[in-house]
């Protein structure tokens, strides 16, 4: 029925100028690998109109991307009628939701940091659930792992058959390179490693008009933060899916 309604739905009047609409589509397709349809862009434009005085196109693009990522989880709604409770109760989904909100608000660095939190919290809780037989025991098992960082938690999840380390690593693909170590570079503000990564991927990090060398390095390290945030958000979402929905 929904598909039929969608087909019969009248076309929207395009308040957003057609050149702007086409530019947004080209940006999303080129940088993020999918082509949104006109009605979706117009719908987001209508929802955001008058909320932001600047960078309106970027907010539309961020909304498109977060919707696309969230579709990964929403796809399980039919098979998991209690999925809303899962999203509310599990730590991983709570932090993932906030990470997505940060990306929508235009704070990609916060999105990356919260994805790291979501991964550690989610793996601690999932490992605890496998070991324990009651909520009290789950809490005790989480507490036992409170000092374990991401690498150790991934290794334990591999040993417990929850998720292989190889599978985990392969979800973190950025520019053809593998590894969740990308998170560490941002969490620890390792600007030099971030810049070298972008250079190795042949990204354009030229800066014009920086007041000094330090300012230039900061700009270079932030140049592709939005793109990194999307990759990290999608990978974290896939891991949440594998831990709880597959």
N, C-alpha and C positions, 0 to 999 in steps of 0.2 A: 504493500500500500504506500509506504513512504517513497519508494522509487517512482511509482505512478504519480504521486503528488508532486514530486520534484520535476518530473518531465512536463507536467501540465502547469507548473508554476509560471506566471507571467515573467517575462524578462524585466530586469531592473532598469530603471532610468539611471544612466551613468552620470552622476554628479561629478565624480572624479574625472578630470580631463583624460581623454583617451591616450595622449602621449605619456602621461604619468602612469597610467595603468599598464601600458606596454613596457615602460621602463622597469617597473616593479617586477613584472613577469620575467623579463630578461635577467635581472639581478638574481632572482630566486633560482631560476633554471641554471644559470652559469655557476653560481657559487654553492648552491645547495642541492642541485641535482634532481629537482622535480618542477613541473610546470603547473602553477595554480590556475584555476579557471577564473574567468572575469567576475562571475557572480560572487565567488568567495572573497575576492579582493574588495568588491564594492560593499559587501556586507560588513567586512571589517572596517572599511573606511567610514561607513555610516555610524558604526559603534564608537569609533574613536574621534569622529569629527567634533571639533571645538574643545577636545580635552587637552590637546597639546598645540602650542603655538609654533613649535619648530620641529624639524626632523620627522614630519608626519609619515613620510615614506618608510623610514626605518621602523617606526612602530607597527605599520602594516606588515612589513616583512617579518618582524619578530613574532607577531601574532600568527602569521601563516606557518612559521617554523615550529612554534610550540604546539600548535594544533596538529601538525603532521607528526611530531614526536609522540604526543599524547594518544594518537590513534593506535599506537602499538599496544597500549594497555586497554583502551576502550574496546578493541577487537575481541576481548575475552568476556565481554559483558553477558552474552547469551549463555556461555558455558559456565560462568561463575555468577549466579544470581546475587551472591553476597559480596560481590567485588567492592561495593562502596564501603562496607565494614572493614574489608581488608585494607583499603586505602587509608582509613581513619586509624586503624589499630596498629598497623606495622610501622615501625620507626623509619624504615627505608622509604616508604611512600610519603610519609609526612615531610621528610627533608627534601625528597624529590619534588614534591609539590611547591615548596618554598623556593627551591632552586629554579623551577620553571617560572614562578612569579618574578623572581629577580631578573631573569632573562627578558621577560616581557617588559619589565620596567626600565630596561636599558642598563642593567648592571651586570655585565657578563662575568666580571671577576668574582662577584658574589655567587653567581651561578656555578662557576667552576669549583669554588671552595665548598659550597653546600653539596655538590655532587660527591666530592670526596667524603664529606661527613655521612652522606646517605649510604655510600658503599661500605664504610667501616661499621656504621650502626646496623645496616642491614645484614651484613655477614655475621656480625656478633650475635644478632638475634636469631638468625636462621640456624647457625651452628648450635646455639643453646637449645633451640626447639628440637633439633635432632637428638641431642643428648638427654634432654629432660622429659619427664612424664607429667609434670604439673606446672602451673604458672609460677609457683614459688621456686621450683627447681630451675625454671627458665631464667628467672632473675639471678639466681646464684651462678648459673653458667655464664650469663652475660658478664657478671661481675668478675669472674675468673679471667675473662678476656679483655678487661678494660685497658690493660697496658699493651695489648697486641695492636700493631699498626697494620696497614692495608696488606703489605706483602706477606706477613705471617698469617693473616686471616685467609688470604687467597690460597696459600699453601695448605692450610688446614681444611678448607672447603674441598680442595682437590683430594686430599687424603680420605675425607669422609664420603666422597662420591657425590657431593652436592653439585659441584661445578668444577670442571678441569681448569687448571692454570692456563693451558693453551687456549681454551675457549674464552676465558676471561680476557687474556691479552689481545686476542684477535678482534674483540669488540672495540678496542681502543685503537682505531686506525685513523691516523691523521696525515694527510698528504702521502699516503702509501707506506708510512712508517707505523710499526706496531709498538705498543707498550703503554701501560698506565703511568710510567714515569713522567709523562707529560704533566700529570697532576702535581707531582712534587715540585716541578719547576715553577709552577704558579703559586702553590701554597707557600713556598719558601722565597718567593720573589727573586728567583734566580734569573735576572734579566739577561745576563750574558748567554746562558744556555738556551733561553727562549729565542734570542736573536740568532744564535748559531743554527738552531733548528729551522727557523724561517729561511735563513740563507741556504741551508742544505736542500730545502725544498724549492729553491729558486723563486721565492716570493719577492716581490718588489718592496723593499723596505727603505727606499731612498727618502730622505727628509729634506725639505727645503725651508730655510729660515729659522732653524733652531738656534736659540740664543747661545748655547754652549754644548760641549760634548755630552755632558750628563743628560741634558734635556733631550738631545738627539737619541740617546740610548733608551730613554724612557718611552719616547714616541715609537721607536722601532719595536720595542717589546710589546707595546699595546696594539700594534698595527692590525693584527689578525685575531684579537681576543674574542671578537664576536663569533668568528668561524670556529675557533677552538671550543668555545662554550657550547655551540650546537653539537659538535662531535662528542663532547663529554656528556652532555645531557642525553643524547640518543644512546650512547653506550651504557650509561647508568640505568636508563629506562629498560634497555634490553636485559641487563643483569637482574633488575627487579622482576621482570617478566619471567626469567628462567628460574629464579629462586622461589617464586610464589605462584606462578600461573601456568607453568608447563609441566 
